[in-house]
Amino acid sequence: MSGERPIMAFYRQVGAVPPKRHTQHRDERGGLYYEELMGEEGFSGDSSLLYHRGLPPALVDSTIWTPPNQRTVPNHPLRHRHLRLHELFPGDTPADTDVVTGRRLILGNDDVRISYVVARRESPLYRNAIGDELVYIESGSGTVDTVFGPLPFRQGDQVLLPRATTHRWRPEGAQPVRAYAIEATGHIVPPKRYLSKYGQFLENSPYCERDLHGPAEVRQEEGTEVEVLVKHRPGPEIVGTRMVYASHPFDVVGWDGYLYPYTFNIENFEPITGRVHQPPPVHQAFEGSNFVVCDFVPRKVDYHPLSIPVPYYHSNVDSDEILFYCGGNYEARRGSGIGQGSVSVHPGGYAHGPQPGAYERSIGVEFFDELAVMVDTFRPLGLGEGALACEDPNYAWTWSGRGPAAEQA
């Protein structure tokens, strides 16, 4: 990603920082705060400077931690799939489930992994040292406590957590948090075509800086021998380490820079429409290495007198297309069994598109009331244990109306 992201528009300062970077910053008793540079791409990318009371690398223990099952199997034989994510957490969610350790892997490859969780409990302190995370909040609310400060979240938020950000999820209220986690092996950023050469969102962007909400304050916590779960990748396998710090990582008195967590609510995505059907790139919200994230929101649709508002049939020759249906009614999938909490997996290699009858029904329709988050990958996705546990075996045959007798029984 080097050189692809201008940064001028995203500067933020929270708490107490010295007038000049890399200079003395002292507390009320004259003691020095300890400066930490948290940066991407070595010293060549976006970064922030954080000022700690304690030494950031002061560990007292490091032991093995085993993350939730990260293994995948190929989508073989190749076919379209429908995953019912709500079946993974039926009925009342166990009280001990949290957003970090309770995730169930749905799909993954070497670029991105997608998980789902329903959580009621506060998570452990956690750091993903593999890549950025973009977590969509299907329902529920709460706060993500981070080393940069607290970050409130609510239904519809996409929570962007930069790689190696120490954080903790705290659900709040009676309703559990339903979260759809997109984990990169690199960084997740706004599409560069939305940005000026200096990094400001352009007038033709579907969202802008006002829609991004970062931490507004620092909040310190005390403690000794504090555990942080770290997910990392020393080789082909994803593993974890339980690090124990001499003092609490949330001891930051101030920070500034361009790298920090933020939320973007999907209701603030302004849809781009036209006289005839617009292709999926107009819905793009973020991009990563070898994948993109698109937001489909309620919108007026095509207004040409002969338009067909639902998508035309298309072959994803270069990508797998993954849609998470999180609100409204997705017109193109009517009659397929897909509903709230469903994921459709349309792999590269052959055509997909509207269900039988949807093409004709859409003629004359002026508005689609639908909400979905799409991930398109440019390398094939494997199936995680969560996908294998909640698949609808009949979805692949819904276009023809018949399939293998064993799967239709």
C-alpha positions as CSV (number, residue, x, y, z in Angstrom):
1,M,0.0,0.0,0.0
2,S,3.0,2.3,0.1
3,G,2.4,5.6,-1.5
4,E,-1.3,4.9,-2.2
5,R,-2.9,6.8,0.7
6,P,-2.5,10.6,1.1
7,I,-2.9,11.6,4.7
8,M,-3.3,15.4,5.0
9,A,-7.0,15.4,5.8
10,F,-7.0,13.0,8.8
11,Y,-4.8,14.7,11.4
12,R,-6.2,14.5,15.0
13,Q,-4.9,15.5,18.4
14,V,-6.3,14.3,21.7
15,G,-5.0,14.9,25.2
16,A,-1.7,16.5,26.2
17,V,1.2,16.5,23.7
18,P,4.4,18.6,23.6
19,P,4.7,21.4,21.1
20,K,7.5,19.6,19.3
21,R,7.6,15.9,18.5
22,H,10.5,13.8,19.9
23,T,11.1,16.3,22.7
24,Q,10.7,16.2,26.5
25,H,7.1,15.8,27.7
26,R,6.8,15.8,31.5
27,D,4.1,15.3,34.1
28,E,3.2,17.6,37.0
29,R,6.0,16.2,39.1
30,G,8.7,16.6,36.4
31,G,8.7,12.9,35.3
32,L,9.0,12.1,31.7
33,Y,6.3,10.6,29.6
34,Y,7.4,7.9,27.2
35,E,6.8,8.6,23.5
36,E,5.7,5.7,21.3
37,L,5.5,5.9,17.5
38,M,2.8,3.7,16.1
39,G,3.2,3.6,12.4
40,E,2.5,1.7,9.2
41,E,5.0,0.6,6.6
42,G,8.0,1.1,8.9
43,F,8.6,4.9,9.0
44,S,7.1,5.6,5.6
45,G,3.3,5.5,6.2
46,D,0.6,6.9,8.4
47,S,1.5,7.1,12.1
48,S,0.6,8.6,15.5
49,L,2.7,9.5,18.5
50,L,1.3,8.3,21.9
51,Y,2.7,9.5,25.3
52,H,2.6,6.8,28.0
53,R,3.2,7.0,31.7
54,G,4.9,3.6,31.7
55,L,7.3,1.9,29.3
56,P,5.3,0.5,26.3
57,P,7.4,-2.7,25.9
58,A,7.6,-3.7,29.6
59,L,6.5,-7.3,29.5
60,V,6.6,-9.7,32.5
61,D,5.4,-12.9,30.7
62,S,4.6,-14.3,27.3
63,T,2.7,-17.5,26.8
64,I,0.8,-19.3,24.0
65,W,-2.8,-18.4,23.4
66,T,-5.0,-20.3,21.0
67,P,-7.4,-18.1,19.0
68,P,-10.7,-19.4,17.8
69,N,-10.5,-22.0,14.9
70,Q,-8.9,-20.3,11.9
71,R,-8.8,-23.2,9.5
72,T,-10.5,-23.2,6.2
73,V,-11.4,-25.8,3.5
74,P,-11.8,-25.0,-0.2
75,N,-15.1,-24.1,-1.7
76,H,-15.1,-27.5,-3.5
77,P,-17.1,-28.6,-5.4
78,L,-17.5,-25.0,-6.6
79,R,-21.0,-23.6,-6.1
80,H,-22.9,-20.7,-4.8
81,R,-23.7,-20.9,-1.1
82,H,-26.1,-19.4,1.4
83,L,-25.0,-19.1,5.1
84,R,-27.5,-18.4,7.9
85,L,-25.3,-16.7,10.4
86,H,-28.0,-16.3,13.0
87,E,-28.1,-20.1,13.4
88,L,-24.5,-20.0,14.8
89,F,-25.8,-18.3,18.0
90,P,-29.4,-19.6,18.4
91,G,-31.7,-18.4,21.2
92,D,-30.1,-16.6,24.1
93,T,-26.5,-15.9,23.6
94,P,-24.3,-17.5,26.4
95,A,-23.4,-14.9,28.9
96,D,-19.7,-15.6,28.6
97,T,-19.4,-14.9,24.8
98,D,-17.3,-11.8,23.9
99,V,-16.6,-10.1,20.6
100,V,-13.0,-11.3,20.4
101,T,-12.8,-14.9,21.6
102,G,-16.4,-15.8,20.6
103,R,-15.9,-15.1,16.8
104,R,-16.7,-18.0,14.4
105,L,-14.8,-18.0,11.2
106,I,-17.0,-17.9,8.1
107,L,-14.7,-17.4,5.1
108,G,-11.0,-16.6,4.6
109,N,-7.9,-16.5,2.4
110,D,-4.4,-15.0,2.7
111,D,-5.8,-11.5,2.4
112,V,-8.9,-11.3,4.5
113,R,-10.9,-13.3,7.0
114,I,-14.6,-12.9,7.8
115,S,-16.1,-13.9,11.2
116,Y,-19.4,-13.5,13.0
117,V,-20.2,-13.2,16.7
118,V,-23.0,-12.5,19.1
119,A,-21.7,-11.2,22.4
120,R,-22.9,-10.0,25.8
121,R,-19.7,-10.0,27.8
122,E,-16.8,-7.6,27.9
123,S,-13.8,-8.9,25.9
124,P,-10.3,-9.4,27.1
125,L,-7.7,-6.7,26.0
126,Y,-6.8,-7.7,22.5
127,R,-4.5,-6.7,19.7
128,N,-4.6,-8.0,16.1
129,A,-1.0,-7.9,14.9
130,I,-1.8,-9.3,11.5
131,G,-3.8,-6.4,10.0
132,D,-6.6,-3.9,10.3
133,E,-10.1,-4.9,11.3
134,L,-13.4,-3.5,10.1
135,V,-16.2,-4.6,12.3
136,Y,-19.8,-4.0,11.2
137,I,-22.3,-3.7,14.1
138,E,-25.5,-5.5,13.0
139,S,-27.2,-4.7,16.2
140,G,-26.4,-3.6,19.8
141,S,-24.2,-0.8,21.1
142,G,-21.4,-0.2,23.5
143,T,-17.8,1.1,23.7
144,V,-14.5,-0.1,22.3
145,D,-11.9,1.0,24.8
146,T,-8.6,1.6,23.0
147,V,-5.1,2.8,23.7
148,F,-6.2,6.0,21.9
149,G,-9.3,6.4,24.1
150,P,-12.9,5.2,24.2
151,L,-14.8,4.8,21.0
152,P,-18.6,4.5,21.3
153,F,-20.4,2.3,18.8
154,R,-24.0,1.7,17.8
155,Q,-26.0,-0.3,15.3
156,G,-24.8,0.3,11.7
157,D,-21.3,1.4,12.7
158,Q,-18.3,0.1,10.9
159,V,-15.6,0.2,13.5
160,L,-12.1,0.5,11.9
161,L,-9.3,-0.7,14.2
162,P,-5.8,-0.2,12.8
163,R,-3.4,-3.1,13.0
164,A,-1.8,-3.6,16.5
165,T,-4.3,-1.3,18.3
166,T,-4.8,-2.6,21.8
167,H,-8.5,-2.6,22.5
168,R,-11.4,-4.1,24.5
169,W,-15.0,-4.5,23.5
170,R,-17.7,-3.6,26.1
171,P,-21.3,-4.3,25.1
172,E,-23.8,-2.0,26.8
173,G,-27.5,-2.4,27.4
174,A,-29.8,-5.4,27.4
175,Q,-29.4,-6.2,23.7
176,P,-26.3,-8.3,22.7
177,V,-23.9,-7.1,20.1
178,R,-24.1,-8.8,16.8
179,A,-20.8,-8.2,14.9
180,Y,-19.6,-9.1,11.4
181,A,-15.8,-8.8,11.5
182,I,-13.6,-8.3,8.4
183,E,-10.0,-8.9,9.3
184,A,-7.3,-7.9,6.8
185,T,-3.7,-9.0,6.5
186,G,-2.8,-5.4,5.6
187,H,-4.6,-2.1,5.9
188,I,-8.2,-1.1,5.2
189,V,-8.6,2.5,3.8
190,P,-11.0,4.7,1.9
191,P,-10.7,4.2,-1.9
192,K,-8.0,6.4,-3.3
193,R,-10.3,7.6,-6.1
194,Y,-12.4,9.4,-3.4
195,L,-9.4,11.4,-2.2
196,S,-7.5,14.5,-3.5
197,K,-3.8,14.2,-3.9
198,Y,-3.5,15.5,-0.4
199,G,-6.0,13.2,1.2
200,Q,-9.2,15.3,1.4
201,F,-12.4,13.6,0.4
202,L,-13.6,14.8,-3.0
203,E,-17.0,16.3,-3.7
204,N,-18.0,13.1,-5.6
205,S,-17.2,10.8,-2.6
206,P,-20.2,9.1,-1.0
207,Y,-19.0,10.1,2.5
208,C,-16.5,12.6,4.0
209,E,-14.5,13.5,7.1
210,R,-17.5,14.6,9.0
211,D,-18.8,11.0,8.9
212,L,-15.7,9.6,10.6
213,H,-15.7,9.6,14.4
214,G,-12.5,9.0,16.3
215,P,-11.8,9.0,20.1
216,A,-12.6,12.4,21.6
217,E,-10.6,11.9,24.9
218,V,-8.0,9.7,26.5
219,R,-9.0,7.6,29.4
220,Q,-6.4,6.0,31.6
221,E,-6.6,2.8,33.5
222,E,-4.3,1.4,36.3
223,G,-3.2,-2.1,37.0
224,T,-0.1,-4.3,37.1
225,E,0.5,-7.6,35.2
226,V,-2.2,-6.8,32.7
227,E,-2.9,-9.5,30.1
228,V,-3.3,-8.7,26.4
229,L,-4.3,-11.4,23.8
230,V,-2.3,-10.9,20.6
231,K,-3.2,-12.6,17.3
232,H,-0.2,-12.9,14.9
233,R,1.2,-15.0,12.1
234,P,4.8,-16.2,12.4
235,G,4.4,-18.6,9.4
236,P,1.6,-20.1,7.4
237,E,-0.6,-20.6,10.5
238,I,-2.4,-17.9,12.5
239,V,-1.5,-18.2,16.2
240,G,-1.8,-16.2,19.4
241,T,0.3,-15.0,22.3
242,R,-0.9,-14.0,25.8
243,M,1.3,-11.0,26.7
244,V,1.5,-9.8,30.3
245,Y,2.4,-6.2,30.8
246,A,4.0,-4.7,33.9
247,S,1.5,-1.8,33.8
248,H,-1.8,-1.1,32.0
249,P,-1.5,-0.3,28.3
250,F,-4.2,2.3,28.7
251,D,-1.9,4.8,30.3
252,V,-1.7,7.3,27.4
253,V,-2.0,11.0,28.4
254,G,-2.2,12.3,24.8
255,W,-1.5,11.5,21.2
256,D,-1.6,13.0,17.8
257,G,-1.3,11.9,14.2
258,Y,-3.1,10.3,11.3
259,L,-3.4,6.7,12.5
260,Y,-6.2,5.9,15.0
261,P,-9.5,3.9,15.2
262,Y,-12.7,5.4,14.1
263,T,-16.4,4.6,13.3
264,F,-18.3,5.2,10.1
265,N,-22.1,4.5,10.2
266,I,-23.6,2.9,7.2
267,E,-26.5,5.3,7.3
268,N,-24.1,8.1,6.3
269,F,-23.2,6.4,3.0
270,E,-24.7,8.5,0.2
271,P,-25.7,6.1,-2.7
272,I,-24.8,6.9,-6.2
273,T,-27.5,6.1,-8.7
274,G,-28.2,6.6,-12.4
275,R,-30.7,6.3,-15.3
276,V,-29.7,2.6,-15.7
277,H,-28.3,0.1,-13.3
278,Q,-25.0,1.1,-11.7
279,P,-22.2,-1.5,-11.2
280,P,-21.1,-2.5,-7.7
281,P,-18.0,-0.2,-7.5
282,V,-20.4,2.8,-7.0
283,H,-21.2,1.2,-3.6
284,Q,-17.6,0.9,-2.5
285,A,-16.8,2.2,1.0
286,F,-13.3,0.8,1.7
287,E,-10.5,-1.1,0.1
288,G,-7.7,-3.5,1.3
289,S,-5.0,-5.5,-0.3
290,N,-6.8,-7.8,-2.9
291,F,-10.3,-7.0,-1.6
292,V,-12.9,-4.2,-1.4
293,V,-15.9,-3.5,0.9
294,C,-19.1,-2.1,-0.4
295,D,-22.2,-0.7,1.4
296,F,-25.6,-1.2,-0.2
297,V,-28.1,1.2,1.4
298,P,-31.8,2.2,0.9
299,R,-31.9,4.3,-2.3
300,K,-33.9,5.4,-5.3
301,V,-33.1,3.2,-8.3
302,D,-32.8,3.5,-12.1
303,Y,-35.1,6.0,-13.8
304,H,-34.6,5.2,-17.5
305,P,-38.1,4.4,-18.9
306,L,-36.9,0.9,-19.9
307,S,-34.6,0.2,-17.0
308,I,-34.3,-3.1,-15.1
309,P,-33.4,-2.0,-11.6
310,V,-32.0,-5.3,-10.2
311,P,-28.5,-6.3,-11.2
312,Y,-27.8,-7.9,-14.6
313,Y,-26.4,-11.4,-14.6
314,H,-22.7,-11.3,-14.3
315,S,-19.7,-13.6,-14.0
316,N,-17.1,-12.8,-11.4
317,V,-14.1,-14.0,-13.4
318,D,-11.6,-12.3,-11.0
319,S,-13.3,-12.3,-7.6
320,D,-15.5,-14.0,-5.0
321,E,-18.6,-11.8,-4.1
322,I,-19.8,-12.0,-0.4
323,L,-22.9,-10.2,0.7
324,F,-24.0,-9.9,4.3
325,Y,-27.7,-9.0,4.4
326,C,-28.3,-6.8,7.5
327,G,-31.5,-5.0,6.9
328,G,-34.5,-4.4,4.6
329,N,-35.5,-6.6,1.7
330,Y,-32.9,-7.5,-0.9
331,E,-35.1,-7.5,-4.1
332,A,-32.7,-9.6,-6.2
333,R,-32.6,-12.5,-3.7
334,R,-36.4,-12.7,-3.1
335,G,-37.5,-16.4,-3.0
336,S,-34.1,-17.8,-2.3
337,G,-34.4,-18.1,1.4
338,I,-32.0,-15.3,2.1
339,G,-33.0,-12.9,4.9
340,Q,-31.7,-10.9,7.8
341,G,-28.4,-12.3,8.9
342,S,-27.7,-14.3,5.7
343,V,-24.5,-14.3,3.7
344,S,-24.4,-15.2,0.0
345,V,-21.2,-16.6,-1.4
346,H,-21.0,-16.2,-5.2
347,P,-17.5,-17.4,-6.2
348,G,-15.6,-16.5,-9.2
349,G,-15.8,-18.8,-12.2
350,Y,-19.4,-18.7,-13.3
351,A,-22.4,-16.4,-13.5
352,H,-24.8,-15.3,-10.8
353,G,-27.5,-12.7,-10.5
354,P,-31.2,-12.1,-9.6
355,Q,-33.4,-15.1,-8.5
356,P,-36.0,-16.3,-11.0
357,G,-38.8,-13.7,-11.3
358,A,-36.8,-10.8,-9.7
359,Y,-35.7,-9.5,-13.1
360,E,-39.3,-9.1,-14.3
361,R,-40.7,-7.9,-10.9
362,S,-38.2,-5.0,-10.7
363,I,-39.4,-3.2,-13.8
364,G,-41.1,0.0,-12.7
365,V,-39.8,-0.2,-9.1
366,E,-38.5,3.2,-7.9
367,F,-36.9,2.5,-4.5
368,F,-35.0,-0.4,-2.9
369,D,-35.2,-0.8,0.9
370,E,-32.1,-2.9,1.4
371,L,-29.0,-2.9,3.6
372,A,-26.0,-5.1,3.0
373,V,-22.2,-5.1,3.4
374,M,-20.3,-6.7,0.5
375,V,-16.8,-8.0,0.4
376,D,-15.3,-8.8,-3.0
377,T,-12.0,-10.7,-2.9
378,F,-9.5,-11.2,-5.7
379,R,-8.4,-14.5,-4.5
380,P,-10.7,-17.5,-3.7
381,L,-12.1,-17.8,-0.2
382,G,-12.1,-20.9,1.8
383,L,-14.9,-22.0,4.1
384,G,-14.5,-21.7,7.9
385,E,-16.1,-23.9,10.5
386,G,-18.8,-21.3,10.9
387,A,-19.8,-21.5,7.2
388,L,-19.9,-25.3,7.4
389,A,-22.2,-25.2,10.4
390,C,-24.9,-22.9,9.0
391,E,-25.1,-23.5,5.3
392,D,-28.4,-23.9,3.4
393,P,-27.7,-26.9,1.2
394,N,-30.4,-25.9,-1.4
395,Y,-29.3,-22.4,-2.3
396,A,-27.1,-23.4,-5.3
397,W,-30.1,-24.9,-7.1
398,T,-32.6,-22.0,-6.6
399,W,-32.0,-20.6,-10.1
400,S,-32.9,-23.9,-11.8
401,G,-35.5,-25.1,-9.3
402,R,-34.0,-28.5,-9.0
403,G,-30.7,-30.1,-7.9
404,P,-29.2,-33.4,-6.7
405,A,-31.9,-35.5,-5.1
406,A,-29.9,-36.1,-2.0
407,E,-29.7,-32.3,-1.3
408,Q,-33.3,-31.6,-2.2
409,A,-34.7,-34.2,0.1
